[in-house]
């Protein structure tokens, strides 16, 4: 049996395991490793924050995973030697025929001075619950939502947070006493899509939500509750930040980031292969020229799976990675938009916007249902 070890059971790892289970379960053994006991869709944190869902209700236990040829192990990766494909965890050691690193990105809240002491985030379950509790006691004032570094997961998320916060405060009768302001270092919400950016900027303006592009918050003063930017200071009563992202420490220590863009794993954008034979990287930890989002990790996993299958069967290599994915965007009021992005198949990226509409809200819900079924039971 050809052994494939996949480090990380997020969008990329789960899709890769599902693809190999469907295609080569009789000739390939897949060991899927993650330090967590369950999977949570990133967008489910919005449901915890604004829709009274509990963290337990949005978690999908890996114990449910039952796919032929796939074995899940809850272990913490402690070292990776890409030259020999040797992986050490807190419970075992592995040296597979193929190694796929899909460990995602970690959050470095301490990279922004003052953020740990006086900021909130909704990118982790723990941070989401803390912010939810803070909002429950919020009685009005100035809320600043700041993107602290680029790249970051799910580019629409800061704007979704602002729009849904507007809805929540309106329901509670506190919107009139609250000012919401979004600050971003990027020139537009979704730079690759002028149409989507214009729709989000218009949605913010319609709700009297301030928006300042091209500006980054460098630090917070927990005593004065002031955010410092390149152009001055912003007062706040509540600061919500999108924390700096970085590769996990075990990936950085492995040497896989050598030659990679901005400290990420260097990969061939056509195949997702690293410079090391038999070693691939997919998802947020890789420097493929696409946004950090689960749908692009999913697309990358299909490319890598097709390459593994072709090698096992002795067939021609598959098509190159196209960087395609459909991203759903919450616009508030029960409306959801969808961006169908294609980054790599043509001379320039294209990303048309559909909606927003209630029909796409239902489609987003079905997206979660179908992925749950596909990845865990087929």
N, C-alpha and C positions, 0 to 999 in steps of 0.2 A: 504494500500500500504506500502511495505517495502521501507524506504527511505535510499538512499545511497548518502552521500555527498563526493565529490571528490575535494580535494584541489590541484589545479594545472592542467592546460590544455595543457601539453606538450605531448610527445609521450605516456607516461604512462596513464595520465588522459584521453586523447582522445581515446586511444585504449580500456580502461576499459569501458568508456561510450558507445562506439560502440558495444562492446561485450554484455553488459547488455541490450542495446536497441534491439539487434537481438534476445536475448534469453528470457528476462522476462519483456518486456515493459508493459505487462498487469498486472504484480504483483509488479514491483519495479519502484520507481520514483528516477531518478538520477539528482542531482543538482551539476553541474560542475562550480567551482569557480576559477577565475583567475583575477589578478589585471590588466592584459593587455587586449587590445581590439583585438589582433590578434595573430596568431601563425606564427612562422618562422622556417623552417628547419635549423638546425645548419649548414649544408653544403651550404646553400644559401649564407652565409656570404662570402664564397669563390667567389661566382658569383659577389657579390657587390665589392669585393676587386680587382678582376682581370678580370672580364668579363663585365664591364660597366653596370651591373644591378643596378637599384635604390633600396633603401630600401623599397619604396612603392610597387615596382613590385614583391617583394618576400614575402610580408606579405599576410597572409590569414585571413581575418576578421572573428572573432567568430560570427559575425552577420549572416554569411552563414550557421552556424550549424543548421541543421534541421533533427534531428533524433527522432523517437518516444520515448517518455518517458524520454527525456533528456532536461533539462533546463539549459542554460548557464547564469551565472551572473558575471558581471565585478565588483568585489569587492576585497578589500585588507584585508587579514586575519590579525587580530590584536592579537588574543589569541586562544590557543588550550588547552583544558583540556582533556587529553586522558582518564582519569579515568571515566568521565561522558560522553565523546564524545561531549562535548559542544564546539562549535566554535563561536567566535565573529569576525565579520568583521566591516569595517567602515560604513556598511549600515544595517546590520541585525545580527541575532543570529540563530544558528542551533543546534539541538541535535538529530542527525539521528540514525537509527538502526545500520548502518555500516558507518564507517569513513575511508577514504583512503587518506593518505597524499602522494602527488606526487608533492611537491613544488620545487624539483630539488635542485641545488646547486647555491650559490651566489659566486661572485668573490670578493676577498679581496686583491685588488691591493696594499693597504697601508701596507700589511704584509711584503712586500719587500722594505726596505728603498731605497728611490730614484726613485722607479719605477713610481710612480704617476707623478713626476716632469719630468722624462726624458725617459720614456718608452712608448711603444705602444702595443696594443693587438687587436686581431680580433675575440674575443669570444663574444663580445656584438656588437649590430648594431652600437651603438655610437662609440665604439672603432674602429670598422671596417671602418667607414666613416672617422674618424680622420686619420687612417693609410693610407687609400686610398689617401687622400689629401696630406699627407706627401710624399708618394711615387711619386705622380705626379710632385713634385718639386725636387725629389732626383736626384742628378747628379753623383753619384758614391761614393765609400768609402767602409767601413767595416760594414756589417750587421750581428749582432749577434741575433740568435733566441734561447731564453733560456726558458726551462721548470722550473718554479720557485717552484713547489711543486707537490707532488703526493699524492692522485690520482687527475686526471683531466679528463674533458670530451673529448671523442674521441681521444684515444691514437695516431692514425696516423696523426692528424691535424698539429702538428708542422712540420712534414716531408713533408706533402702536401704543406704547406705554403712555405717551402724552395724550393721545386721543381717548383712550379708555379711562385714563385718570379724569379727564374732562367729564365723561359720562358718569363716572362714579360720584364725583363731587356734585354734579348737577342733581343726581337722584337724592343726595343727602342735603341739598339746599345750601351748599357751601361754595358753589362755583363763583358767585359774585364776590365773595370775600377772598378769593384765591387768584394769584397770578401764576401762570405756568410759562416757563421759558426754556426752549431747547437750544443747546449750544453744541455745535459740531465742528471738528477740524476739516471736514470734507466740504467741497464747494456746493454740493447738492445732496439730498437724502439718498438717492440711488444714482450715482454719477453715470452709470452705463445706460440709464433709461431716462431721457428727458421727460417723456410722457408720465412715467410713474413719479418722478421728482415733482413735476408740476402739480400732479393730483394731490400729493402729500402736503406740499406747501400750501395749496389752496384749502385743504381740509384743516390745517392748522390755523390759517387766517380766518376761516369761517367761524372758528371757535374761540377767537381772540387769544390764541396761543402764540407767544413770541418765538421767533426763530432767528438764530444768528449762525450762518454758515462761515466756514473759513476761520474758526477761532477755537482754540483748545484751552480747557481748564488745566492749569499746571499744578495747582495746590489749593488746599482748603485751610482756612483758619478756624479751628474748632471753638475758639474763644469768641471771636467776633462774628462767626457764621458768615464768612466772606470767601468767595471763590476768586482766585487770581487767574487772569488770562493775559495774553500778550498785549491786550489793549486796555487793561484796567482791572477793576474789581466788580463782582456781582454779589449783592446781598442775597441771602436765602434764609428761609425758615426750615426748609427741607431740601437736602441735596440728594439727588438720585443719579448715580453714575454708571456708565458702562465701563467696567474695569479693564485695565490693560490685559491683553492676552499674550501668552508665551507657550512654548513647547514644554511638556512635562520635564522635570529635572532629569529623569532617567534617560530620556531621549537626548537631551543636551549632552549628558555625560558619555553617551555612546559614540559620539563623533559623527552621527548621521546628519547633523546640521552643517557640517563643513561644506562650504560652497553654496549653501542654501540662501535664499533671499531673506534678509532681515531676521536671521536666526531660526528659520524653519527648515524642515528636511528637504534636501535637494532631490527633485524627481525629474525624470524625463516627462515633459507635458503630454507626450503622445501615448505613453505606456504606463506611467506612474512608477516605473522602475527607478530604484536608487542606483548609485554607482556600484553597489555591491551585488554580485550575482545571486539571484534567487531572493532578493529582498525588495519589497515594495512598500510604499507609504500612500495612504489614502486619507482624505478628510482634512480636518482643520490643522493637523500637524504638518502637512505637506505644503510645499511652495508652488503648487500648480496655480496657474494664473486665472483663478476663479474666486468668487467670494467664499467666505467661511459660512457654509450652510449645509444642513443635512442632506438636501436633495442633490448637491454636487458630490458629496461623499458617496451617496448611493450610486450615482452615475459612474464615479471613479471605480467603485467596487465591482460594478458589472464589467468594466474594461479589464481590470486585473483578473477577474474570474474567467473571462473569455480567453485571456492569454494563458492561464494555467491549463484550462481545458484543451486548448489547441496544442500545447506542448505535450500533454499526456496522450492525446490522440494522434499526434504527428500530422496535424492539419495546418494549413496556412495561418499565419497570425491574424488576429481580428483587426477591425478598424481601429483607428487611433481614438483616444479619448476626446470627446467633443465638448465637454463642459456644459452639459444641458441640465436644466432642472426647472420645475415649476414651483414658485414661491408664493405662498398665501400671505396676504397683508390685512390685518384688522383695521378697519376705518372707523369703528365705533358704530353705535346704533344698530348693531346686528348685521352690519354689512362687511363683506370681505371681498378684496380684490385679488387678482392672480397675475403674476408676472411669469411669462414663459421665456426663460433666458437661454440663449445659445451663445456661448463665449468663444468657441474655438473652431467651429466648422467652416466659417466664412472669413472674409477679409477683415471684418470688424464685428464686435459683439452686437447682438440684437436682443431686445428685451421688451416686447410689447406688453401693455397692461390691459387686462380684461376686468370689467366691473368697475367699482364694487357692487355687489348684489347679495341678496339673501340666498340665491341659488348657489353661489360660490361658497357661502358659509356652510351650506349643507355638504358641498363637495369637499371642503376642508375636513369636516367631521368624518366623512367616508374615507378620506385619505388615511387618517389615523387607524380606522378599523381595518382597512385592507392591509396596511403594513404590519399591524399586530398579528393578523392571521398568517400572512406570508412568512414573516420572520420566525415565528414561534412554532407553528404547527403545519404550515403549508396548506 
